[in-house]
Amino acid sequence: MFFFLTLLLSPPITLANHDFAFDIHEVPKASKWQPGPKVLVIGGIHGDEPGGYLAADYALEGVVGKGEIHVIPRMNKRAIILNRRGVYADMNRLFEHDISPRIPEQRTVRELISIIPQYDYILSLHDGGGFYHPEYIDNVRNPRRYGQSIIIDTDIYHETRHGTVCLQCIAEEIIQTLNGQILHEDHQFRVNNHNTASPQTIHAEQRTSLTFFTLTQLGVPAFCMEASKLLPDINQKVFYHINAIEGFAAAVGIEYHRPWNTYADIGTFLAHTDHLHSVTIAINGAARTMPPSGRIHVRPGDSIAVQEINASSPIGWYPDIYGTGFYDDSLRSFSVAEETKIVIRRNNEDRGIIEVRLADEPTEFFEALVDGEIHLLRQGQVVHVHERFKILRGFTDRGEETMVNVAGYVPPGLEGKIPDDRGYALHPEELDWRYSVDRRGLQYRVHSFADRTFRSTGEIYFTVDDMYGK
């Protein structure tokens, strides 16, 4: 069983554009914790490199016995949502001494630079092209490739906050950890010293990278982990990244216990953290928890806000209200002028869509008798039914009653009549599964209507027991 112990150190870094803000989390401390070095692990600088940001999620499930590990799982949020390296620019080419924030990524970089001096070491997680090799073998394995390497900017640097530091030595310790657990002989890791400041470097572009700036301008030793993009699946990338974090922590004097030890655990973790259960939405400040695929009905000018995404993992979920101009509308209040939708994403994949429809007088409340108990439900809410379900009435927030229909149910003898199902006690076995929301006969829709157009003005949902009574 997986226990999510992620501690949010701070709210998102305050930026005008919330799509480019980032969260900082702390790996939990053991009960007998001891002070030690403080490090920052950064994932998702490039939005199309999921191995790094998913491994950052996984790392948060471990525990620290000595020192501190803080994690930014998704540094470049909008790029991740779009599954692109960058949005307006390559974020890892914007680290300069005097940043003039002309684009959102520059403002994000400036905020990151402001917090780095509190850390002793930095590790940045990436998925790199090909396989690094010091000699040219072929187009995939050569000195210009990054994959399966630990990148440093020089072997020894004398002006860090710790004095002289052998970056080569630390990188070799990380490599030793990595190569002790490789899944295939072709996956060997190597130290990739860019010699970034040298006139002879083949990586002059790295002079505006995170690691070079952090080392030379802030005096904080920084390392870059690159898992190859050519690895066959995401599980392998995450596996190598978590091994790198473990090796990095040990090399700089931190006692870190990774969450689980086997390669198979990675796949279990990734599958478990991918489940979306429900979404809490407020209409004019009144909250209701509803299915991730459903409908809400509002008046023109009403405000909506996504207050919470209820998922198996709290990290990496983003609500996008179409019309705001942003991709992450967490806690953003939006005035609805026309019909729209709310898309719920896990990183860059759509996982739920909530339609936002307009009605002159939305049905805000439904009164129902469920298994012998009266329930007053707001539109959008879900209730579970074991035995009997009866809709007593639907009404607006002004008290005006509306007709109500249960999709998939026709009262005996009323075929072809006005589909008003108020007052009928029904059993789940009387429902036609073909009309169920999930197409499996486990969730059904109840919608209201005010006139013979039968246009829906509000909905609630109810779930029923499966064949095992659950």
C-alpha positions as CSV (number, residue, x, y, z in Angstrom):
1,M,0.0,0.0,0.0
2,F,1.3,3.5,-0.8
3,F,1.1,6.3,1.7
4,F,1.5,9.8,0.4
5,L,3.5,11.8,3.0
6,T,4.3,14.8,0.8
7,L,4.8,18.0,2.7
8,L,4.1,21.2,0.9
9,L,6.8,23.6,2.1
10,S,5.3,26.7,0.6
11,P,2.3,27.8,-1.6
12,P,3.1,28.2,-5.3
13,I,5.8,30.8,-5.9
14,T,3.8,34.0,-6.5
15,L,3.9,35.0,-10.2
16,A,1.4,37.0,-12.2
17,N,0.9,34.0,-14.5
18,H,0.1,31.0,-12.3
19,D,0.9,28.7,-15.2
20,F,4.6,29.5,-14.5
21,A,4.5,29.2,-10.7
22,F,6.1,26.2,-9.0
23,D,5.7,24.3,-5.7
24,I,8.4,23.2,-3.3
25,H,7.9,20.0,-1.3
26,E,9.9,18.4,1.4
27,V,10.8,14.7,1.7
28,P,9.5,13.7,5.2
29,K,12.0,13.4,8.0
30,A,12.4,10.2,10.1
31,S,11.4,10.2,13.7
32,K,15.1,10.1,14.7
33,W,16.2,12.8,12.2
34,Q,19.6,14.5,12.4
35,P,20.6,17.8,10.8
36,G,22.8,17.7,7.7
37,P,23.2,19.2,4.3
38,K,20.2,20.7,2.6
39,V,19.7,19.9,-1.1
40,L,17.2,20.8,-3.8
41,V,16.0,18.4,-6.5
42,I,14.4,19.9,-9.5
43,G,12.3,18.1,-12.1
44,G,10.4,19.3,-15.2
45,I,12.6,22.2,-16.4
46,H,11.8,20.8,-19.8
47,G,8.1,19.9,-20.2
48,D,8.7,16.9,-22.5
49,E,10.9,15.0,-20.1
50,P,8.5,13.1,-17.9
51,G,11.1,10.8,-16.3
52,G,12.4,13.6,-14.2
53,Y,9.2,15.0,-12.9
54,L,7.6,11.6,-12.2
55,A,10.7,10.5,-10.4
56,A,10.5,13.7,-8.3
57,D,7.0,12.6,-7.3
58,Y,8.3,9.2,-6.4
59,A,11.2,10.6,-4.4
60,L,8.8,12.4,-2.1
61,E,7.5,9.0,-0.9
62,G,10.9,8.3,0.8
63,V,12.2,9.5,4.1
64,V,15.3,11.4,5.3
65,G,17.2,10.3,8.4
66,K,19.9,13.0,8.1
67,G,19.8,16.3,6.2
68,E,17.0,17.8,4.1
69,I,15.8,17.1,0.6
70,H,13.4,19.6,-0.9
71,V,11.8,18.9,-4.3
72,I,10.4,21.0,-7.1
73,P,8.7,18.3,-9.1
74,R,7.5,20.5,-12.0
75,M,9.6,23.6,-12.6
76,N,8.0,24.4,-15.9
77,K,4.3,23.7,-15.4
78,R,2.9,25.0,-18.6
79,A,5.5,23.3,-20.8
80,I,4.6,20.0,-19.0
81,I,0.9,20.6,-19.7
82,L,1.7,21.2,-23.4
83,N,4.3,18.4,-23.5
84,R,6.8,20.7,-25.0
85,R,10.4,21.5,-24.2
86,G,9.5,25.1,-23.5
87,V,6.7,27.5,-24.2
88,Y,8.3,30.9,-25.1
89,A,11.9,29.8,-24.6
90,D,14.1,27.0,-23.3
91,M,14.0,27.6,-19.6
92,N,17.4,26.0,-19.1
93,R,19.0,28.7,-21.3
94,L,17.8,31.6,-19.3
95,F,20.1,31.6,-16.3
96,E,22.0,34.9,-16.5
97,H,23.4,37.3,-14.0
98,D,21.0,40.1,-14.7
99,I,17.6,38.8,-15.8
100,S,15.2,41.2,-17.4
101,P,11.9,39.3,-17.2
102,R,10.5,39.9,-20.7
103,I,8.8,36.5,-20.9
104,P,7.2,34.3,-18.2
105,E,10.0,31.7,-18.1
106,Q,12.4,34.5,-17.1
107,R,10.3,35.4,-14.2
108,T,10.2,31.8,-13.1
109,V,14.0,31.5,-13.4
110,R,14.5,34.7,-11.4
111,E,12.3,33.3,-8.6
112,L,14.3,30.0,-8.6
113,I,17.6,31.9,-8.4
114,S,16.3,33.8,-5.4
115,I,15.9,30.6,-3.3
116,I,18.9,28.5,-4.4
117,P,21.4,30.2,-2.0
118,Q,19.7,28.5,0.9
119,Y,20.7,25.1,-0.4
120,D,24.1,23.2,-0.2
121,Y,23.7,21.2,-3.4
122,I,21.4,21.1,-6.4
123,L,20.4,18.1,-8.6
124,S,18.4,18.7,-11.8
125,L,16.6,15.8,-13.4
126,H,16.3,15.5,-17.2
127,D,15.6,13.0,-20.0
128,G,18.4,13.4,-22.6
129,G,18.9,12.4,-26.2
130,G,20.8,9.2,-27.1
131,F,23.6,7.8,-24.9
132,Y,26.5,9.9,-23.9
133,H,29.9,8.3,-24.8
134,P,33.3,10.1,-24.6
135,E,34.2,8.8,-28.1
136,Y,32.1,8.8,-31.2
137,I,30.6,5.4,-31.9
138,D,27.6,6.3,-33.9
139,N,24.8,8.9,-34.1
140,V,23.2,7.7,-30.9
141,R,26.4,7.2,-28.8
142,N,28.8,10.1,-29.0
143,P,30.2,13.1,-26.9
144,R,27.3,15.3,-28.0
145,R,24.6,13.1,-26.6
146,Y,23.4,13.5,-23.0
147,G,21.4,10.4,-22.1
148,Q,22.7,8.1,-19.3
149,S,25.1,10.6,-17.8
150,I,25.7,12.8,-14.9
151,I,26.6,16.2,-16.2
152,I,29.0,18.6,-14.4
153,D,30.5,21.9,-15.6
154,T,34.0,21.3,-14.3
155,D,35.9,18.7,-12.4
156,I,37.0,20.8,-9.4
157,Y,35.6,24.2,-8.4
158,H,37.3,26.3,-5.7
159,E,34.8,29.1,-5.0
160,T,31.8,27.3,-3.7
161,R,30.0,27.9,-0.4
162,H,31.9,24.9,0.9
163,G,35.3,26.0,-0.5
164,T,36.9,23.6,-2.9
165,V,34.6,20.9,-4.1
166,C,35.4,17.9,-6.3
167,L,32.4,17.7,-8.6
168,Q,34.0,14.8,-10.5
169,C,34.2,12.8,-7.2
170,I,30.6,13.4,-6.3
171,A,29.5,12.5,-9.9
172,E,31.5,9.3,-9.8
173,E,29.8,8.3,-6.6
174,I,26.4,8.8,-8.2
175,I,27.6,6.8,-11.2
176,Q,28.7,4.0,-9.0
177,T,25.2,3.8,-7.5
178,L,23.5,3.9,-10.9
179,N,25.7,1.3,-12.6
180,G,25.3,-1.0,-9.7
181,Q,21.6,-1.3,-10.6
182,I,21.4,-1.1,-14.4
183,L,18.7,-3.0,-16.2
184,H,20.7,-3.7,-19.3
185,E,24.4,-3.6,-20.2
186,D,23.8,-0.8,-22.8
187,H,22.4,1.5,-20.0
188,Q,25.8,2.2,-18.5
189,F,26.1,5.7,-17.0
190,R,29.2,8.0,-17.4
191,V,30.3,11.3,-16.0
192,N,29.8,14.0,-18.7
193,N,32.1,16.9,-17.9
194,H,31.1,19.8,-20.2
195,N,34.1,21.9,-19.2
196,T,31.6,24.7,-19.7
197,A,33.9,27.7,-19.1
198,S,36.7,26.4,-21.3
199,P,37.1,28.0,-24.8
200,Q,37.4,24.5,-26.2
201,T,34.1,23.2,-24.8
202,I,31.6,21.8,-27.3
203,H,28.8,22.9,-25.0
204,A,29.1,26.7,-24.9
205,E,25.3,26.9,-24.8
206,Q,25.4,25.5,-21.3
207,R,26.9,28.8,-20.0
208,T,23.3,30.0,-19.4
209,S,22.2,26.7,-17.9
210,L,21.0,26.1,-14.3
211,T,24.0,24.1,-13.2
212,F,26.7,26.5,-14.6
213,F,24.9,29.6,-13.2
214,T,24.3,28.0,-9.8
215,L,27.9,26.9,-9.5
216,T,29.7,30.0,-10.8
217,Q,27.4,32.8,-9.7
218,L,25.9,31.4,-6.5
219,G,28.7,29.1,-5.3
220,V,26.3,26.1,-5.0
221,P,27.6,22.9,-6.5
222,A,25.0,21.6,-9.1
223,F,24.6,18.4,-11.0
224,C,22.4,17.3,-13.9
225,M,21.0,13.7,-14.2
226,E,20.1,12.6,-17.7
227,A,18.2,9.4,-18.3
228,S,18.1,8.5,-22.0
229,K,15.0,9.3,-24.0
230,L,15.7,6.1,-25.9
231,L,14.9,3.9,-22.9
232,P,12.0,1.7,-23.8
233,D,9.5,2.9,-21.2
234,I,8.8,5.6,-18.5
235,N,9.3,3.1,-15.7
236,Q,13.0,2.7,-16.6
237,K,13.5,6.4,-16.7
238,V,12.0,6.9,-13.3
239,F,14.0,3.9,-12.0
240,Y,17.3,5.5,-13.0
241,H,16.3,8.9,-11.7
242,I,15.4,7.6,-8.3
243,N,18.7,5.7,-8.2
244,A,20.5,8.9,-9.1
245,I,18.7,10.8,-6.2
246,E,19.7,8.1,-3.8
247,G,23.3,8.1,-5.0
248,F,23.4,11.9,-5.0
249,A,22.1,12.1,-1.4
250,A,24.7,9.6,-0.2
251,A,27.5,11.4,-2.0
252,V,26.8,14.7,-0.3
253,G,26.2,13.3,3.2
254,I,22.4,12.9,3.4
255,E,20.8,9.7,4.7
256,Y,17.9,9.1,2.3
257,H,15.7,6.0,2.3
258,R,14.0,5.5,-1.0
259,P,10.3,4.5,-0.9
260,W,10.5,1.0,-2.3
261,N,13.4,-1.0,-3.7
262,T,12.4,-2.9,-6.8
263,Y,11.9,-1.9,-10.4
264,A,8.3,-3.4,-10.3
265,D,7.4,-0.9,-7.5
266,I,7.9,1.9,-10.0
267,G,5.1,0.7,-12.2
268,T,2.8,0.1,-9.3
269,F,3.4,3.7,-8.0
270,L,2.9,5.3,-11.4
271,A,-0.4,3.4,-11.9
272,H,-1.6,4.2,-8.4
273,T,-1.0,7.9,-8.6
274,D,-2.9,8.2,-11.8
275,H,-6.5,7.9,-10.5
276,L,-8.9,10.8,-10.5
277,H,-11.8,10.4,-8.1
278,S,-13.8,13.6,-8.1
279,V,-13.6,17.4,-8.4
280,T,-14.8,20.0,-5.9
281,I,-16.3,23.0,-7.7
282,A,-17.8,26.2,-6.2
283,I,-20.5,28.1,-7.9
284,N,-20.8,31.6,-6.5
285,G,-18.8,30.3,-3.5
286,A,-21.1,27.3,-2.8
287,A,-19.0,24.1,-3.1
288,R,-20.0,20.7,-4.3
289,T,-18.0,17.5,-5.0
290,M,-18.9,15.9,-8.3
291,P,-17.6,13.3,-10.8
292,P,-14.7,14.2,-13.0
293,S,-17.0,14.0,-16.1
294,G,-20.3,15.7,-15.7
295,R,-22.2,19.0,-16.1
296,I,-22.9,22.1,-14.1
297,H,-25.5,24.7,-14.9
298,V,-25.0,28.4,-14.1
299,R,-26.6,31.7,-14.9
300,P,-24.6,34.1,-17.1
301,G,-22.3,36.1,-14.9
302,D,-22.1,33.4,-12.2
303,S,-18.6,32.7,-10.9
304,I,-17.1,29.2,-10.9
305,A,-13.9,28.0,-9.3
306,V,-12.2,24.6,-9.0
307,Q,-11.4,24.2,-5.3
308,E,-9.9,20.7,-5.2
309,I,-9.0,17.8,-7.4
310,N,-9.5,14.6,-5.4
311,A,-7.0,12.1,-6.8
312,S,-4.8,9.3,-5.6
313,S,-1.8,11.7,-5.7
314,P,-2.1,15.5,-4.9
315,I,0.6,16.5,-7.4
316,G,0.5,17.0,-11.1
317,W,-3.3,17.7,-11.6
318,Y,-4.4,20.9,-13.3
319,P,-7.9,22.2,-13.9
320,D,-8.2,24.3,-17.1
321,I,-11.3,26.5,-17.4
322,Y,-11.7,27.3,-21.1
323,G,-11.9,31.1,-21.5
324,T,-9.5,32.2,-18.8
325,G,-6.4,32.2,-21.0
326,F,-4.5,30.0,-18.6
327,Y,-3.8,26.3,-18.4
328,D,-3.8,25.9,-14.6
329,D,-6.9,27.5,-13.1
330,S,-6.5,26.0,-9.6
331,L,-8.5,28.2,-7.2
332,R,-9.0,30.8,-9.9
333,S,-12.5,32.4,-9.9
334,F,-14.0,32.9,-13.3
335,S,-17.2,34.7,-14.4
336,V,-19.1,32.7,-17.0
337,A,-20.3,34.6,-20.0
338,E,-20.9,31.7,-22.3
339,E,-21.0,28.0,-22.2
340,T,-17.6,26.4,-21.7
341,K,-15.9,23.4,-20.1
342,I,-13.4,22.5,-17.4
343,V,-10.7,20.1,-18.5
344,I,-8.9,18.2,-15.7
345,R,-5.4,17.1,-16.7
346,R,-2.8,14.9,-15.2
347,N,0.4,16.5,-16.5
348,N,-0.4,16.6,-20.2
349,E,-3.2,14.1,-20.5
350,D,-6.9,15.0,-20.3
351,R,-8.5,12.9,-17.5
352,G,-11.9,14.6,-17.0
353,I,-14.2,17.1,-18.7
354,I,-16.9,19.0,-16.9
355,E,-19.3,20.9,-19.1
356,V,-20.4,24.3,-18.0
357,R,-23.9,25.1,-19.3
358,L,-26.1,28.2,-19.1
359,A,-29.6,28.3,-17.7
360,D,-31.9,31.2,-16.8
361,E,-32.8,29.5,-13.5
362,P,-30.5,26.6,-12.7
363,T,-31.8,23.8,-10.4
364,E,-29.5,24.1,-7.5
365,F,-31.0,21.6,-5.1
366,F,-32.4,18.1,-5.3
367,E,-34.3,16.5,-2.4
368,A,-34.0,12.7,-2.5
369,L,-35.0,9.7,-0.3
370,V,-32.0,7.4,-0.4
371,D,-32.3,4.0,1.3
372,G,-34.8,5.5,3.7
373,E,-32.9,8.7,4.5
374,I,-33.6,12.2,3.2
375,H,-30.7,13.9,1.4
376,L,-30.5,17.5,0.2
377,L,-28.0,17.5,-2.7
378,R,-26.6,20.5,-4.6
379,Q,-26.4,20.1,-8.3
380,G,-23.3,18.2,-9.4
381,Q,-23.2,16.1,-6.2
382,V,-23.1,12.3,-6.1
383,V,-24.9,9.9,-3.7
384,H,-24.6,6.1,-3.4
385,V,-27.7,3.9,-3.5
386,H,-27.9,0.4,-2.1
387,E,-31.6,-0.4,-2.2
388,R,-34.1,2.4,-3.1
389,F,-33.9,5.8,-4.6
390,K,-36.7,8.4,-4.8
391,I,-36.4,12.0,-6.1
392,L,-38.9,14.1,-4.1
393,R,-38.3,17.4,-5.9
394,G,-35.8,19.7,-7.5
395,F,-35.8,23.5,-6.9
396,T,-33.8,26.6,-7.7
397,D,-32.1,28.7,-5.1
398,R,-35.2,30.9,-5.2
399,G,-37.4,28.0,-4.2
400,E,-39.1,27.4,-7.6
401,E,-39.7,23.7,-8.2
402,T,-38.7,21.9,-11.4
403,M,-39.5,18.5,-13.0
404,V,-36.9,15.8,-12.6
405,N,-35.9,12.8,-14.8
406,V,-33.8,9.8,-13.9
407,A,-31.9,8.8,-17.1
408,G,-32.4,5.1,-17.7
409,Y,-35.7,4.8,-15.8
410,V,-39.3,4.8,-17.2
411,P,-42.1,4.4,-14.6
412,P,-44.4,1.4,-15.5
413,G,-47.2,2.4,-17.8
414,L,-45.8,5.9,-18.5
415,E,-43.9,5.2,-21.7
416,G,-44.0,8.3,-24.0
417,K,-45.4,10.6,-21.3
418,I,-43.7,13.7,-19.8
419,P,-40.5,12.2,-18.2
420,D,-41.1,13.6,-14.7
421,D,-39.9,11.0,-12.3
422,R,-40.6,12.8,-9.0
423,G,-42.1,10.6,-6.4
424,Y,-41.2,7.2,-7.9
425,A,-39.3,4.8,-5.7
426,L,-37.0,2.8,-7.9
427,H,-34.5,0.0,-7.4
428,P,-31.2,0.0,-9.3
429,E,-32.2,-3.2,-11.0
430,E,-35.0,-1.3,-12.8
431,L,-32.4,1.0,-14.6
432,D,-31.3,0.5,-18.2
433,W,-27.5,0.3,-18.0
434,R,-27.2,1.7,-21.5
435,Y,-28.1,5.2,-20.1
436,S,-25.5,5.0,-17.3
437,V,-22.9,7.8,-17.3
438,D,-20.0,5.3,-17.1
439,R,-21.6,2.8,-19.6
440,R,-21.1,0.1,-17.1
441,G,-24.3,0.4,-15.1
442,L,-22.6,1.9,-12.0
443,Q,-23.4,5.6,-12.2
444,Y,-26.5,7.3,-13.4
445,R,-27.6,10.9,-14.1
446,V,-30.6,12.7,-12.6
447,H,-31.4,16.0,-14.4
448,S,-34.1,18.6,-14.0
449,F,-36.0,20.6,-16.5
450,A,-38.5,23.5,-16.1
451,D,-40.6,23.2,-19.3
452,R,-41.5,20.9,-22.2
453,T,-38.3,21.7,-24.0
454,F,-36.8,19.2,-21.6
455,R,-33.6,21.2,-21.6
456,S,-31.6,20.3,-18.5
457,T,-31.2,23.0,-15.8
458,G,-29.2,21.0,-13.3
459,E,-28.0,17.5,-12.6
460,I,-27.0,15.2,-9.7
461,Y,-25.6,11.7,-10.0
462,F,-26.0,8.5,-8.1
463,T,-23.9,5.3,-8.0
464,V,-25.1,1.8,-7.3
465,D,-23.6,-1.4,-6.0
466,D,-21.7,-3.6,-8.4
467,M,-22.3,-7.3,-8.8
468,Y,-20.3,-7.9,-5.6
469,G,-22.5,-5.5,-3.6
470,K,-19.8,-2.8,-3.4
